[in-house]
Amino acid sequence: MSNPQLASLDDALTQILAQARAPTRVETVALADTLGRVLAEDQTVPCDVPPSDNSAVDGYAVRQADVRGEQPIPVSARYPAGEATRPLAPGTAARIFTGSEIPAGADSVVMQERVEVTESGIVVHAEVTEGQNIRRRGQDLAVGDRALAAGTRIRPQEMGLLASMGIARVPVFERLKVAVLSTGDELVDPGTALAPGQIYNSNRYTLIGMLTQAGCQVVLTETLRDQRETTRETLLRAARSSDLVITSGGVSVGEEDHVRAVLEESGTLSLWRMVIKPGKPLAFGSIGGTPVLGLPGNPVSVLVTFLMVGMPYIRKCQGRQQTHPVGEQVAAGFSVDTPSFRREFVRARKEAGVAGLSVAAFGNQSSGVMSSACWADGLAVVPEDTTVSPGDLLTYYSFSELLN
């Protein structure tokens, strides 16, 4: 049975996304700098793409009516791609190449492989139909069409499409500014020798990597000591320089967990704890008017809660069209014999076997085993109050989709 004191993931997302602020700050950047950015305005087509009829192959431009059996057709012109053409003389052909503009009067292009070149001209050894091998003006995009909608995250293919339209500068939303705060007196930076009781701060780098890949700008990274007033002062300072503060650790019920307490005392706390595994202790609130997402402290819990809760929130704050991952249905290659009241996100990867594609689970699903996330390529979802047998269909999210 579910625990009424814990929020379901679905309810938590609904509540958190309702508080997401739509982006308002826009900047115009060079096309070469748009990868991963989010379009702030619809992009309409300023000119037809392609701008004129052009050849899809290397060959000869002809009038269909001039092709009469094996009768040679004189070649009257040669037009490399990029060279202006003149009207095709009646009864003749023009040598053209892929991308060459179609001469006025020509209505077909014959591939060079279907042509025999003789002293009298070309002999066509194929049936010719009107319009063959011609890419029409505006075939891809026509003037006035909406090519890309506001909220589109720009990938290499969108960059290419914008370039094909002649657009050199693009309006995009400013990057979301995020502060990353790690909590714990035991944390030290990589490269430092460990003293007894200390561990390396891995969560900071997991979050920096995910935020960077998500198109955010990390503006502050600090470690919070386990002191109430220090936590309060740092949170308030981080709030002044960022659009979102993300903490790791400090949101559970321990005496040294100060983030949740500070939010309750000096800001707001609208959500605390979810019915998921790993990642139950998760807080969402604000301080100094800036949203604060408090993630758990265990390394895999940070990964899972950021991907499943933080990323949908960030996408909405970025103005992106789609906030939630879609996932896919894949057969389980593992079993779960004991049902849990929590929705579990299993580190898993797709594998091909005799019975087809399935998802295999890493053997140790402890929230402290970060190597499991490096072995895996995504998360398989085991619903609440559910057992799993091999072959059962599960929703599977790849890490690539969750971040992009």
N, C-alpha and C positions, 0 to 999 in steps of 0.2 A: 504493500500500500504506500501511497505517496505521503510525504511529510508536509502537513499544512503550513509549517513555519518556513518552508523553502519555496522559492519561486520556480516555476517551470521555466525551461529555456525559452519557450514560445512567449510566455507572459513577460519574462524579463526583456526580451528583444522588443516586444511591443511597447513596453514602458520606456525603455532607453531610446528607441528610435523616435518616439514622440517628442523627445527633448532635443533631438539633433537639430542644429541650426543650419539652414541652407546657406551655402557660400554666397558672399556678396562682393568680395574683392576680386577684381579682374585685372590681368595684365596682358599685354600683347608681346609675344615672343617670336623669335625667328623660327621658321619651320624646322630647322635642324635641331632645335632645343625642345621640341614638343613631345618627345617620347615619354609616355607615362602620364602626361598631363591630361586635364579634363576640359573639354570644350565648354566655353562659357556662352557661346551663341551658336545658333544654327548656321551651318555653312551652305549657302546656296551657290549654284553653278553660275559663274560669270560668263563662261563661253562654252560652246559645245565641245564635248570630248568624245571622239576625236574632233578637231576643228574642221575637217573636210573628209570626204570619202578617200580611203586609202587602201592600198593593197595588203592582203593578209599573207601573201606569198611572193617569192621571186618568180617572175614570169613575164607575160605579155598582156597588155591591155588591148582589147578588141571590141568591135561591135558584134554582137551575136549574129546579126544578119549577114555579116561579111564572111563568116566561116561556112564554106561550102565544100564539104567533103575533103578531098586531098589537094584542093587548089591552094597554091602558095599565096601568102599574104605578105606584101612588102612591109618592111619595118621602116617607119618614117621618123622615129625619135627614140631617144634614150633618156630616162629620167631617174637618176639616183634619188634616194630618200633625202628630203630637205630641199630639193630643187623645184622651182615653180614650173608648172606644165602649161602647155598651149593646147588648144582644141585639137583633137585627133583628126588627121586628114581622112576623108572618106576612103574606105577600101584598104586602109593600112592598119598596122599594129604598132604599139609603142613598147619598147623594152622597159620594164619597171621592176622595182625591188620591194621587199617587205617594208611597209611604211611609206612608200612613194604615193604621192597624191595621184588620184585617178584623173586622167585628162578628160576634159569636157567632150562629150560625144561617145566615150567608151562606156560600155555597160557590163563588161565581164572581164575577168582576169583568168588566163589559162596558165596553170603551173608549168614551169620550164621543163619538168620531167615528162610532160605530155606533148612536147613540141619537138619537131625536127627542124633544125636550121639548115636551110639550103641557100644557094647563090641567089635564088629568086625571092627569097623571103622565108617565112616560117610555114611549116605544114603542121596542122593541129590533128593529133591522133586521139581525140577524145570528144565526147559529147559536150557541148557548151550550153549552159543555161544562163539566162539573164541574172546578173547580180552575184554570180559565183565568185568566191574569194575576194569579195569587197567588204571592207568594214565601213559602214555608213557613218556619215557625219552625225554626231550626237548619239551614236549607238550605245555608248556607255552612260553618258550624262548629257542632258539637254539644258540649255540656258533656262535658269529659273527653278530647276529642280532642287529639292533639298537633298544635298549629298550626305551630310552628317548632321545629326541632331545635337543640340546642347546636352551636356551630360555624358557624351561619349568619351571614354578613356582612349587616348590615342596610342595605337600600336604602329608597328612599321607599315602595315598595309594602309592605315589611315594617313600616314605621312605621305606615302606614295600617291594616294588619291588626291590629297590636297595639292601636291606638286603638279599632278596632271591637270589641275584646274588653274594653275598659274598663281596660286596663293603662296606668298612668301612670308607673311607674318600672320599669326593666329591668335585670337583672343582666348585665353584660358583662365581658369580660376587660379588664384594664388595658392601655393602649396599650404596645406594644413600644418600649422606650427605645433609641434608636440614636445613636451618635456617628459623625460624618462627618469623616474626616481626609484632607486632600489633601497629597501629597508633592511637593516640588520647590522649589529656591531661585529658580526662574524665575517662580513664580506670584505675581501681585498681584491685589488685589481690584478689581472693576469700579468705575469712578469715579476710579481713580488713573491718572496719566499713566505711560505705559510707558517704561521706560528700555531701552537696547539689551540684547537677549537675553531680555527679559521677555515673558510672555504673561498674559492674564487667566485667572483660575481659573474656568473654566466647569463643570468636573465637580462642584464643590460644589453649584451651583445645580440641575444636572440631578438629582443625588441627593436634594437637599432636596425638589424637586418630586415625584419618584417616591415617596419615603418618605411624604410628606404624603398623597399620593393613595392610598397603600397603607394608610393608617390608623395609621402609626407616629408616635412623638413624637421629634423630633430634639432631643437634649439638649445636644449639643456640636458645634461646627464649628471646626476649626483647620487651619492649614497647617503641615506638618512640614518643617523644613529638612533638608537632606541631610547629617545628622550622626547617627551611630549611637546615641550616648547620648541625644541629644534625642529621637530616634524611640522609644527604649525607655521613657524617662520619660513621654512623652506617651501612648503606648499603654497603659501601666500605669495612668495617671491616668484615661484614657478608660474603661478596663475597670471601674474602681470605680464609675462613674456611669451605666453603661448595661447593657443586655441583649445588645447586639450592637455591635461596632465595624466600620465599613466604611471601608476606605482605598482611595484611587485612586492608582495609581502605586507604584513602589518594590518591585515583586514580580518584576521581570525579572532579568536576569543582569548588569546594569551595576554598576560599582564604587560608584555612588551609590544603588543600590537596596537600602535597609536594612530594609524591612518584613519581607521573607522571612527575612533573616538574624536579626533580632531574635526572630521567632517560634521559629526553630530554637534560639536560644541561651537565651531566657528564657521560653518557653512550649512550644507544640506546633505542628507543621506536619504536617497529615495529607494535604494535597493541594496539588500545585503543577503547573500547566500542563494545558491541555485541548486536545483535537483539534477546536477550532472556529475559525471565522473570521467576524468579528474576535473577538479576546479570548483568545488562547492563554495568555498569562501570567496565571494566576489562582491565588490561594492561599487555603487555608482552614485555620484552626488555632485556637489560643486563647492568651490571655495573662491571667494573674491570674484564671483560671477563667472568663473571658468569651470567647465565640466571636468570631473575627476573620475577616471576609471581605475578602481583598485583591484588589481589582479592578485591571485594567490602567490605564494612564495616558491612552491615546488616548480622545478624547471619545466616539466611537461604540462603542468597545470597552467603555467604562463602561456605556453604555446597554444594549447587547446582553447582556453578562454579568450585569448586575443583573436584567434582565427574565427571562432564561432560567435563571439559577442562584439569584440572590438572592431573587427573588419566591417561588419554591416553598418555599425555606427559611423565609422570613418568614411565609408562609401557615401552615405547620405550627406555627411558634412562636406564631402567633396563635390556634391551635386551630380553624382553618377546616376545613370538611369536604373541600374539594377543593383540592389543592395544585398540580396541573399544569394548564396550559391545554389545551383540547381542539383548537382550530384548525379549519380547514376545508380541503377540497380545491378548489383553483382552478387553472384552466389557466394555464400560463406564457405570458406575452406577450413573453418574451425568450429568449435562447439562452445556453448555457454550453458552449463547445467543448472546453475542457481540463479534465479531471476533477482534483479535488484530494483528498488523503487527509483533509482536514479538512471537517467539516460546516459549510456556509456559511449565514449568515443575511443575506439580501439585503434592503436597504431597498427597499420596494416599495409600490405602492398598486393597489387594484382599479380597473379601468377597463372601461366598457361599449363594445364595438365591434360590428362587423357580425357577427362570429362568436360573439358572446356575451361573457360576463364573463371577464376575464383579469387577471393581475397584471403590471404594468409595473415594471421595475427602474430605479432612478436611475442615471444614466450613470456617475457616479464613485463607486465603492464603497470608496474609501480610508477607513480608520478615523479619519482626522482631519477628514473633511468632515461636520460636524454639520448643515449645511444639508440634507443628504440625508434626515435623520430628520425634518426639518420638512416636507419635500416628501412623504415617505411617510406612509402610515397604518398600516403594519405591517411584518412580516418574512416573507419567503418563504424556505423551507428548501430548500437544495440538498444532498441527501444526500452522504455520502462516496463517492468514486470514481464519480461520476455526471456525465454530460453532460446538458444540457437542450436540447430543441428546442421552439419555439413550439407550444403545444397540449398539452404534457406536463402531467400533473396534479402539482401541488406542494402540500405542506402550507403553509398561510398562517395566521399569527397576527396579529390586529389589535392595535394598541397598547392599545386599550380593554380587550380581554380579558386581555392580559398583565398589566395593572396592576390589574384589578378582579376 
